[in-house]
Amino acid sequence: MDLQTIVASKGVKKLGPREGRTQEAAGLRLTWKATGEDTGYTTSIYEMDLPPGRGIPIHSHPYAEVFYIISGHTDFLRIDENGKEEWVRCGPGDTLVAPMNALHTFHNRTDKPSRFLSASVYYHEVFFETYAPTVNIDDPLPAPKEPTEADGEQYLQLLNDAMKVHMYAPQMNASNGLEVFREIEKRNHNAPSGQR
């Protein structure tokens, strides 16, 4: 029997470690392992190495996001309908699902790096394509530094612009951008003793 394939694209694709398009957002890097172009514009998957003491602002979007922890530990914040916050620590092999419109964030509140995969709809990729520059994965991450007022205002503008692609961050209403950086820093350093 002669088997034939209907070629809808370039065929099966393999990406090795450190391969894929790498983008930088909020001082962190992510590498796309599956893009909308690869999946018929249905799904996008990125891999992130999250250094100790780093995290992102609380946000939500009108689609679910699924995280799978490869190594290390990542803390995820969930907020219930009454505004109560709860941290959920995930380690290798754990999966966390952030449902559509759920406020969430992730932080590495340990002293060791963590790595995870994030899977979502193609529209999640659009946010990064719009607001995060493509960088060389081999370039060193920018060294953490004390943010300036200009950095804060630029970050606040990014959070406001994110609404154009349906990403909501409550911090966009902060009185100044430095407030946002202070909140992220506070969340990164509030791990219960014994969990760092």
matplotlib code that plots the C-alpha trace (Angstrom):
import matplotlib.pyplot as plt

x = [0.0, 1.4, 0.7, 0.5, 0.2, -1.8, 0.8, -0.9, 2.4, 6.1, 5.4, 6.5, 8.8, 11.3, 12.8, 15.7, 16.7, 17.3, 15.7, 12.7, 12.0, 13.1, 11.4, 12.0, 9.2, 9.5, 13.1, 12.3, 12.7, 10.5, 11.1, 8.3, 8.2, 5.0, 3.5, 0.2, 1.8, 2.7, -0.7, -3.2, -3.4, -5.1, -2.3, 0.9, 3.5, 6.5, 9.2, 10.5, 13.5, 12.5, 15.4, 15.1, 13.3, 11.6, 7.9, 5.3, 2.4, -1.1, -3.1, -6.0, -7.0, -10.1, -8.6, -7.1, -3.4, -1.9, 1.5, 3.6, 6.7, 9.8, 12.3, 12.6, 9.6, 7.2, 4.6, 1.3, -1.1, -4.8, -7.4, -10.9, -14.2, -13.9, -10.5, -8.6, -5.1, -3.6, -0.2, 0.1, 3.7, 4.3, 7.3, 8.5, 5.7, 2.9, 0.4, -1.5, -4.5, -5.4, -9.0, -10.2, -10.5, -8.9, -6.5, -3.1, 0.6, 3.7, 6.9, 10.0, 10.1, 13.0, 16.7, 17.0, 16.0, 12.8, 11.6, 8.1, 6.0, 3.0, 0.3, -2.5, -4.3, -2.6, -3.9, -1.6, 1.3, 0.0, 0.5, 4.2, 4.6, 3.2, 5.0, 8.1, 11.2, 12.9, 16.3, 19.2, 18.7, 22.5, 22.7, 22.8, 19.6, 19.8, 21.1, 18.4, 18.6, 16.7, 14.0, 13.9, 10.7, 11.1, 11.3, 8.1, 6.2, 7.3, 6.1, 2.8, 2.3, 2.9, 0.2, -2.2, -1.4, -2.0, -5.7, -5.6, -5.0, -7.4, -4.8, -5.9, -3.6, -5.2, -1.9, -2.6, -4.5, -1.5, -0.6, 2.9, 4.9, 7.3, 4.3, 4.0, 7.6, 7.3, 4.3, 6.2, 9.2, 7.0, 5.3, 8.7, 10.0, 6.9, 7.5, 6.8, 9.9, 11.2, 10.0, 12.8]
y = [0.0, 3.4, 6.0, 9.6, 12.7, 15.8, 18.4, 21.3, 22.9, 22.2, 18.9, 17.6, 20.1, 19.4, 22.0, 21.1, 22.7, 26.5, 26.5, 28.7, 32.4, 34.1, 37.3, 39.5, 40.9, 42.6, 41.6, 37.9, 35.7, 33.1, 30.9, 29.8, 26.0, 26.0, 29.1, 29.9, 29.3, 25.8, 24.9, 26.4, 29.5, 27.6, 27.0, 28.6, 27.1, 28.9, 27.7, 30.1, 29.9, 31.9, 33.2, 33.3, 36.4, 37.2, 37.3, 39.2, 41.5, 40.1, 39.9, 38.1, 37.4, 36.0, 32.6, 29.9, 29.3, 26.0, 25.8, 22.6, 22.8, 21.1, 21.9, 24.0, 25.5, 28.2, 29.9, 30.9, 33.3, 32.7, 35.1, 33.9, 35.7, 37.4, 38.8, 36.4, 35.6, 32.1, 31.0, 27.6, 26.1, 23.9, 21.6, 19.3, 17.4, 19.7, 21.4, 24.6, 25.8, 29.5, 29.6, 32.3, 35.7, 34.5, 36.9, 35.1, 35.6, 33.5, 34.1, 32.2, 32.8, 30.4, 30.7, 28.3, 28.7, 27.2, 26.2, 25.7, 25.5, 27.7, 26.7, 28.9, 30.1, 31.9, 35.2, 35.0, 34.9, 38.1, 40.0, 39.1, 39.7, 43.2, 44.3, 42.1, 42.4, 39.3, 38.7, 36.2, 33.4, 33.4, 37.0, 37.4, 38.6, 42.2, 42.5, 43.3, 47.0, 49.6, 50.9, 54.6, 56.7, 56.5, 52.7, 52.7, 55.0, 52.8, 49.7, 51.4, 52.3, 48.7, 47.5, 50.1, 49.1, 45.4, 46.2, 46.5, 42.7, 41.9, 41.5, 43.1, 44.1, 45.9, 47.7, 49.8, 52.1, 52.6, 56.3, 55.7, 52.9, 52.4, 51.3, 48.3, 47.3, 47.6, 45.2, 42.6, 42.9, 42.5, 39.4, 37.9, 38.3, 37.2, 33.5, 31.7, 30.8, 27.3, 27.8, 29.9]
z = [0.0, -0.9, 1.8, 0.9, 3.1, 2.3, 3.0, 4.8, 5.8, 5.8, 7.6, 11.0, 12.9, 15.6, 17.9, 20.2, 23.5, 23.1, 19.7, 18.7, 18.6, 21.9, 23.1, 26.1, 28.2, 31.6, 31.9, 31.3, 28.3, 26.7, 23.7, 21.4, 20.9, 18.9, 17.3, 15.7, 12.3, 13.4, 14.7, 12.3, 14.6, 17.4, 20.0, 21.1, 23.5, 25.1, 27.4, 30.1, 32.4, 35.4, 37.6, 41.4, 42.7, 39.4, 38.4, 36.4, 37.2, 38.0, 34.8, 33.1, 29.5, 27.9, 27.3, 29.5, 30.0, 31.1, 32.8, 33.1, 35.4, 34.0, 36.7, 39.9, 41.6, 40.5, 42.7, 41.1, 42.6, 42.3, 43.5, 44.4, 43.7, 47.1, 46.3, 48.6, 47.4, 47.6, 46.4, 44.8, 44.6, 41.6, 41.0, 38.3, 36.7, 38.1, 35.9, 36.7, 34.7, 34.8, 33.4, 31.1, 32.7, 36.0, 37.6, 38.0, 38.1, 38.5, 40.5, 41.4, 45.1, 45.6, 45.4, 42.4, 38.7, 37.5, 34.0, 32.6, 29.5, 28.9, 26.4, 25.3, 22.3, 19.4, 20.6, 23.6, 21.2, 19.5, 22.8, 22.8, 19.0, 19.5, 22.7, 23.2, 21.1, 19.6, 21.2, 20.9, 23.4, 24.0, 25.0, 28.8, 30.6, 31.6, 35.2, 37.7, 38.5, 40.5, 38.1, 37.3, 37.0, 33.2, 33.4, 35.5, 33.2, 30.2, 32.0, 32.9, 29.3, 28.3, 30.7, 29.3, 25.7, 26.6, 26.7, 22.9, 22.7, 25.5, 28.3, 31.5, 34.4, 37.4, 37.9, 34.9, 37.3, 39.5, 40.2, 38.7, 37.2, 40.1, 42.1, 39.8, 40.2, 44.0, 43.9, 41.9, 44.2, 47.3, 45.9, 45.0, 48.5, 50.5, 50.3, 53.6, 55.5, 54.6, 51.0, 49.6]

ax = plt.figure().add_subplot(projection="3d")
ax.plot(x, y, z, "-o")
ax.set_aspect("equal")
plt.show()
